[in-house]
Amino acid sequence: MDTEWAPLRTPDALRTWQEVLRPVAVEMAREAPVLARRLTEALGAEAPEFFPDADSAAEHVESNEAHFRLIAAALERGGDPRLAELPTATVAATRSGVHRQLALGAMLRSYRLGHETLWQWMFGRITARAADAAEQARAVDLASRWLFAYADAAVTHTERQYTAEREAWLRSATAARAEAIAAILAGRERDQRRAASRLRYELGRHHLGVIAWGIEASSDGRADSAVEQAVTAAGKVIGADATLTHPLGPQSYAAWLSRATPFTDADLDAARPAVPSGVRVALGSPAPGLDGFRRTHIEATHARRVVTLSEPHAAPVTRYRDVAVAALGTVDPEQARTFVTGVLGPLAADDAGTFRLAMTLATYLDENSSRSRTAERLMIHPNTVTYRVQQAKQILGRGIDSDTLDLRVALALLPTLRGLPPGQ
C-alpha cells in the first residue's frame, strides 16, 4: 500500500505502520469523544479563564474531537501530517477565541496539552500492540515524528488564522462596541453621552438586560440563528423600539432592549411564549440610564447562572426577580449545597417524585399556605396539593406553620442542587 508520508515507505516502517500504527489510529477515531473531553477538562483545570461558560467549553470539546478524528484518519491512511488542514470546528473555535479576546499564547496552550494528552494515550496503545522491543521502538519513533509534524503544521495554521481574524476584528465596529460594553459593565465608563456615542445606542432610556443561549449542541449555525430570533421576538412582543446585541460565545448572546417608557410586568410576561425550543432566556430587571444598562445585564447574568444550575428543571424564560434568592444563595456553591441538604434532609433527594413534592411545598408557602391558589398556579387539584404537602411534611419531619425562613430559602435553592459541585 502506498503512503503519502515518506518515512513509512521502508519495508520495516511500512510493516510497523500496518501492524501497530493503523490499528491504533482506528482505535483513536473511536476514542475521540473521550480524548476530547479529557483534554478540555485538563485545559479548564490549568486555565479556568479559557472557558468562562459552558458554551465555550462545549465548543472546545467539539474542536478537540474534530482534531482527534482528523489525526486518526490521516494516520490510518499514512497521510503526510504537514498537509493536514484545520477542521471546521477548530477554525470556528479560533474565531470565537479572538472575539472573546483570548491571547494567542493561551490558545496555543491547548495544542501543547493536546499533544501531551494524545501522546500518552498513543504510547500505551503502541506498547500493548508491538510484537517485540524493536517494533515498539520503531513504532514510537514513527508516531512521535508524525505527531510532532502534525502539531507544528496545526500551530502554524492557527497562528495565521488567529492573526488574520484578529486584524479583521479589530478593524470592525463590533470590536469598538465590545470594548465600549466592557468598559460600561466594568464601571470604567461613567459618561453616559460618550458611552452612547461609542455604542451608537441611546442610553438615556429604560433598558432590559437579556441573555439568550442555546442548550442543544449544533455546529451548523441553526442554534445561533434560533438564539438571535429569540432575542428579536422578545423585543417585539414586549414593545421595545431599540435592541443592542453582543455575542458572548457560540450560541450565546447578550442583548439590551430599550424604549422611552418603563417596561411593565405584563410586558415581560409576554416574552415567555416568544422563545423557541432549545433556547433559554434570562432577563434582568428593567432600569433606566447608564447605571440601569449595567445593572440589568448583571442581573441577567446571575439569572443565567441559576438557570444553568437548575437544568433540566429550568423554564424557557427566567426573570432575575423570580430567582434572586437562588442567585444570592449560590454565590458560594459549597455552602449552598450544605445549607440545602441540612435544612431539607431527605426532601432534597435527587428523584422526580421527591422533587415534585418539594416544589409543591415551595409554591404552597409562597401562596401563604393557600391550597386553592397553589392548585391554580400548579394546575392541579386542591386535594393533590393537600396530599403532596402532607407527604413533604412527613419527609421533612417538621412543621411548616412557623419559622419557615430557612425552609423557604432552601426550597428556592433546591432546583440548583444538581448543578452545584458535590460536597468535599
N, C-alpha and C positions, 0 to 999 in steps of 0.2 A: 504494500500500500504506500502510495506517495504521500509525503508530508510537506507542508509549507516551510516548517522550521528546519533549517539546515542541520543543527546538531542532532536531530533524530534520524539522520539518513545513514549512519553507520550501522552495520548488522547488529552489534551488541546493543546500541542505543535504541534501534527500532524494536528489537525483541523486548527490551525493558519497558518501552512505552506501551507496546501491545499487551504485555502480561501484567504490568503493575500500574502504569500511569493512566491508561484508558479506563480500567475498572474504577480507579479512584475518582476520575472525572465523572463517570456515570453516577457514582455514589454522591459526589458533591452536588450534582444537579438535584438529587432527591432531598439532600440535607440543606439546600439553600435557604429555606424559610427559617430553620433553626439557627443556622450560622448568622443570618441577617439579624435576628433578634438578639443573639449573643453579642454581636458587635455593637449594636445600638445601646444595649444595656451597659457595656463596658465604656463606651464613649460618654454616656449620660452620667455614669459614676465619676468619671475623670473630669468632665467639664459640664456641670449641670446647666450652665448658661446656653449650651448648644441647643437644648430643647426646652424653650420657655413654655411649651404647652404640648398636649397630646397630639395635636395635628402635625407639628414639626417632627415629633418622634416617629409617628406613623409614616410620614414622608421619607424619613431616613431609612426605616425598615424596608420600604418598597425599593428605594435606590440600592441598598445593600444587596437585597435579594436579586435584583436585576444584574448587579455586578457579578455575584457568585454564579449565576446561571450562564452569563456570558463567558466567564472564565472556564466553567466546566465544558461548555460546548466547544470553545476554541481548543482546549487541551485534548478533548476527546478526538478531534479530527487532526491533531498535530499542527494546528494553525500557528502562524508567526505572531507572538504576543505583541510585537511592536506595531502591528497593523490594526489592532482592535480599536473600535470606536466606542465612545462612552454610550451606555444605554440611555434611552429617552428619559427614564425616571431619574437618572443621575443628572442629566442636563437640567431637568426641572428643579431638582433639589438644589443645584448650584445657583440657579437663577433666584430661587426663593431665599437662599442664604445671603445673596447680595442685597436683596430687598430688605432683609432683616438686619443688614449691616454687620454680618459676621465677617471677621477678618479672614484673609486668605490663609494665614497660618493655622487658624482654628479649623478651617475646612480641610486643609491638607492633613491635619492631625488624624482625621478619620481614615486616611489611606495607610498611615503607619500602623494604626491599631488593626485595620483590616488585614494588612499584610501579616501582622503578628498572629492574629486570630486564625487566619486561613492556614498559615504555615504550621502552626501547632496541630491543627486538625489533619492536614495532609501528612505530616511526618508520622503520626500514629498509624494512619492507614498504609503508608508505604512500608513501614517496618513490619506490619502484620502480613502484607502480601508478598514481600520479596522472598525468593526461594533460598537465598544464601547471602552472606555478607557482601560479596562482590556485586550482586544485583542490587542490594539495598544501597550500597554506596553510589552506584551508577544512577539509580532512581532519585536519590536525594540530590545528587549533583544536577541532574537534568531538571528536576522540579524547581529547585531553588533558582537556577539560572532563568528558567521560563517565567517564574513568578516575579523575580526582580525586573525582568524586561517589561512585563505587563504593567507592573506598578509604576515604573519610570515613564512609560508611554501615557498611562492614565493621568498621572500627576501633570505631565506636560499639557495634555488636552484640557485638564481642569483649570490650570493656571491661565491658559489662553482664553478659555470661555469666561472665567471669572473677570479677567481684565477687561474684555470687550463688553461684558454685561454691566460691569460697574461704571465704565466710562459712559455708556448709554444712559444708565440710570441716573447718574449724577447730573447729566445734561437735561434731564426731564423735569417737567413741572411736578411730577409725582414725588420726586426726591425733595424738592423745595417744600411741598406741602407736608411730607412726612416729617421733615425737620421742624417745621412750624408746630405741628401737632405735638411732637415730642417735647418741645420747649414749653408749651402750654401745660401739658399733663405733668411735667416735672416741676412746674411752678416757677420756671425761669422767666417766662414771658408774662408781664403784668400789664402791658399796654394794650388795651382792647382794640383800639383803632389800628395800630401797627399789626397786631395779630390777624385782624380781619383782612387787612390788605395782603398779607403774606398767604393767607389761606384762600383768598378770593371767595370768602364766605362770610356773610354778615353775622356778627357775634352779639349785637345788641337786640337779641330776640330770646324767645323761650326755646330751650333745647331738650331733646330726649335722646339720651345715650342708648345705643343699640349695639349688641354684639351678636352676630349670627354665624353659625358654623354647621358644617355637615357632619353627621355621625356615622356615615357609611363610606368605607374606603372606595375611592374611584381614581383612575388615572386618565380618564378620557375627557375631563373638563365638564362633564354634566353636573357633578356635585357643586363645582364653583358657580355654574350658571344658576342652579337652584337656590343657592345661598343669596346670590345677588338679587334674584327675583323675589325672594322672601323680604329683603330689605325694601325693595321698590314697592311691593304690595303693601307692606306695613305702613310706609309713608303715605300711600294713597288713602288707605282706609281710616287712618287717624287724622287725616286732614292737614298733613304737613305741606308747606309750599316750597321748602328747600331741603336738600339732602346732601350731606357730605359723607363720602365713603372713603375708607382707608384699609387696605389689605393688611391683615395680621399674619398671614401664612397661608398654606394650602387649605382651601375650603373654609376660610375663616376671614370675616370682615368686621371692622368696627364702623359704625355709622352714627351720624348725628342728624336727627330730624328736627326741623325748626319751623316756627311761624311767629307772627307778631303777637298773637293772643295765647294765654296759657292753655296747656293741654288739660283735659278733664279725665276722670276715671272712666267715663263712658268711651272717650276716645281711645284710651289704652286697651280697654276690654275688647274693642273692635279688632285689635291686631291679632287676637288669638286664632280666628279661623283663616287668617291670611297666610299661614305658614304651611308649606308643602311637606309631605312625608320625607323623613330623613334629614330634616333641618331642625336645629334648636335655636331659639332666640332668647336673649337675656336683655331686660330693659332696666335702666336706671330710673331715678325719679326725675320728672321734668324740673328744670331750673333755668333761671334767666342769666344772660350775660356771660362774660369770660369765666367767672368762677363757676357758674352753672354748667358751662360746657365741660369743664374739667370734672366737676363733682359727679355729674350724671354718668360720665364714662367710667369713673372709678367704681361707682355702684354697679353698673352693668358688668364690670369685670368680676366683682365679688359674686354677683348673681350667677355668672357663668361657672365660677368655681364650684358653687353649691350644686348646680345642675350636673356638672361632670361627676362630682362625688355621688350624686343621687341616682345615676343611671343604674338599671333600666327603668326606674320609677319616675323619671323626670317628665314634666309636661312639655309640649312643644314651645310654649311661651312662658317665661318666668319673670315676674317683676321683682326687683330688689326688695320692695316694700313687703312682699309676701315671704321672703326668706332672709330678712335682715338678721333675725336671731341666729339662724343657722350659719350665716356668713360670719357673724361676730364669733360664734362659738367654735368654728372650725379653723380659726387662725392658727391655733395650736392643736394640730391633729391628734397627737398622742393624748393630751389632756381631754380632748373632746371624746375620744373613744372610752377612756377610763370613766369619765363622768356618765356617759350614756349607759354603759353596761352596769355601772354601780347603782344608778337610780332605777333602771328598768329591769335589771336581772334577766330572768327567762323571757320577759316580754321583748327583749332585744334579739331574740333568736332569728337566725337567717333562714326563715322559711315563709312561704307566701301566706299561709294561714295565720300565723302569729303576727306577721306584718300588717295584715288586713285588720286584725283586732286592735293593734296599736294605733293605726291611722284612724280607725273609727273612734277610739277613745280621745285622740288628739282633737278631732273635729267636735266631739261632744263637749269637751272642755272649752274649746273656742266659742261654742254656741251657748256658754253659761249653763251647761247641763240640760239644754232643751232637746228632748227626744224628737220633737216634730221638726225643728229647724235642722237638726243633724240629718234626719231622714231625707229632708228636702235637698240638702247640699250633696249628700252621697247618692241620692236617687235610689233609696232602699226603703223597705217598710219600717215603720217605727218599732214594731216588735223585734225586727232584726237588730236595730240599734240597741235595744234593751238587752238582748241576748249577748251581743258582742261586747258591750260594756261590762256586763257581769262576768263574762269569760276573762276579759282583760284584768278585771279587779282580782279575780281568783289567781291568775298567773302572777300578778304583782304582789299579792299578799298584803295589801294595804288599802285603806280607804282613799276616796278621791273628793271628799267633801270640803276639805280644808288643807292649808299648807301645800298647795299644788304647784308653786312656782318652779321648783326643781323638776317636777314631773312634766310640766308644760315645756320647759326648755329641753329636757331630754327627748321628748317626743318630737320637738321641732328639729332636733339634730339627727334623729333616728334614720331618716332616709339617706343621710350621707354616710352612714356607718360602713356600708360595703366598700365605699371608695376610700375610706381613711386607712392609713397604714396600720398593720397589725401591731398590737402592743408588744413591747420587748419582754 
